Amino acid sequence: MSYKKAEDFLPWEVIELIQHYVDGESIYIPRKAERKKAWGSGTTTRQDLKVRNANIYKDFLSGIDTHTLSRDYYLSLKSIQRIILQERKRRL
């Protein structure tokens, strides 16, 4: 998300109205519901996590213990356990 100057695209009357409520503060204006994008749709993050989780499960099945996976993937033990459970359910 990048910041934009209100003066560059809002009428001065709207800026004054906003200043009445939040003078000099940064605010977030959400997208309209019909224009919202799904999480990860603008990047490869969703696919990257899918591949990472599949690799974690493959490593687990090959005999690597959860503590080692936690250390190797820089994730908490609970996260590793959650990923293994999700991958197991997904493959049933």
C-alpha contacts under 8 A as a table, 3 or more apart, distances in Angstrom:
res1	aa1	res2	aa2	distance
4	K	8	D	7.61
5	K	8	D	5.52
5	K	9	F	7.51
6	A	9	F	5.78
6	A	10	L	5.51
6	A	15	I	6.98
7	E	10	L	5.70
7	E	11	P	7.27
7	E	12	W	7.16
7	E	15	I	7.59
10	L	14	V	6.44
10	L	15	I	6.65
11	P	14	V	5.45
11	P	15	I	6.57
12	W	15	I	5.02
12	W	16	E	6.20
13	E	16	E	5.18
13	E	17	L	6.28
14	V	17	L	5.05
14	V	18	I	6.23
15	I	18	I	5.12
15	I	19	Q	6.08
16	E	19	Q	4.97
16	E	20	H	6.33
17	L	20	H	5.20
17	L	21	Y	7.15
18	I	21	Y	5.42
18	I	22	V	6.05
18	I	23	D	7.20
19	Q	22	V	5.04
19	Q	23	D	4.15
19	Q	24	G	6.98
20	H	23	D	6.23
22	V	25	E	5.63
22	V	27	I	7.96
31	R	35	R	6.24
31	R	36	K	5.98
32	K	35	R	5.39
32	K	36	K	6.47
33	A	36	K	5.41
37	K	41	S	6.56
38	A	41	S	5.52
39	W	42	G	7.86
39	W	46	R	7.86
40	G	43	T	5.47
40	G	44	T	6.74
40	G	45	T	5.71
40	G	46	R	5.24
41	S	44	T	7.48
41	S	46	R	7.53
43	T	46	R	7.45
44	T	47	Q	5.42
44	T	48	D	6.00
45	T	48	D	4.93
45	T	49	L	6.09
46	R	49	L	5.33
46	R	50	K	6.29
47	Q	50	K	5.00
47	Q	51	V	6.28
48	D	51	V	5.24
48	D	52	R	6.15
49	L	52	R	4.91
49	L	53	N	5.96
50	K	53	N	5.24
50	K	54	A	6.19
51	V	54	A	5.12
51	V	55	N	6.21
52	R	55	N	5.09
52	R	56	I	6.23
53	N	56	I	4.99
53	N	57	Y	6.27
53	N	83	I	6.24
53	N	84	I	7.82
53	N	87	E	7.40
54	A	57	Y	5.16
54	A	58	K	6.12
54	A	87	E	7.00
55	N	58	K	4.97
55	N	59	D	6.02
56	I	59	D	5.14
56	I	60	F	6.12
56	I	69	L	7.03
56	I	80	I	7.68
56	I	83	I	7.68
56	I	84	I	7.31
57	Y	60	F	4.95
57	Y	61	L	6.16
57	Y	83	I	7.44
57	Y	84	I	5.52
57	Y	87	E	6.56
57	Y	88	R	7.91
58	K	61	L	5.12
58	K	62	S	6.24
59	D	62	S	5.03
59	D	63	G	6.63
59	D	64	I	5.74
59	D	69	L	7.87
60	F	63	G	5.33
60	F	64	I	4.94
60	F	65	D	6.32
60	F	66	T	7.11
60	F	69	L	7.67
60	F	84	I	7.72
61	L	64	I	7.25
64	I	68	T	6.63
64	I	69	L	6.80
65	D	68	T	5.53
65	D	69	L	6.38
66	T	69	L	4.94
66	T	70	S	5.99
66	T	77	L	6.66
66	T	80	I	6.57
66	T	81	Q	7.17
67	H	70	S	5.02
67	H	71	R	6.35
67	H	77	L	6.37
68	T	71	R	5.13
68	T	72	D	6.02
69	L	72	D	5.03
69	L	73	Y	5.87
69	L	75	L	7.92
69	L	80	I	7.05
70	S	73	Y	5.52
70	S	74	Y	5.70
70	S	75	L	4.92
70	S	76	S	5.62
70	S	77	L	5.40
70	S	79	S	8.00
70	S	80	I	6.14
71	R	74	Y	5.16
71	R	75	L	6.72
71	R	76	S	7.99
72	D	75	L	7.96
75	L	79	S	6.14
75	L	80	I	6.63
76	S	79	S	5.15
76	S	80	I	6.44
77	L	80	I	5.15
77	L	81	Q	6.22
78	K	81	Q	5.05
78	K	82	R	6.08
79	S	82	R	5.02
79	S	83	I	6.12
80	I	83	I	5.14
80	I	84	I	6.18
81	Q	84	I	5.18
81	Q	85	L	6.19
82	R	85	L	5.16
82	R	86	Q	6.13
83	I	86	Q	5.09
83	I	87	E	6.03
84	I	87	E	5.19
84	I	88	R	6.03
85	L	88	R	5.10
85	L	89	K	6.22
86	Q	89	K	5.18
86	Q	90	R	6.04
87	E	90	R	4.98
87	E	91	R	6.22
88	R	91	R	5.38
88	R	92	L	6.57
89	K	92	L	5.39
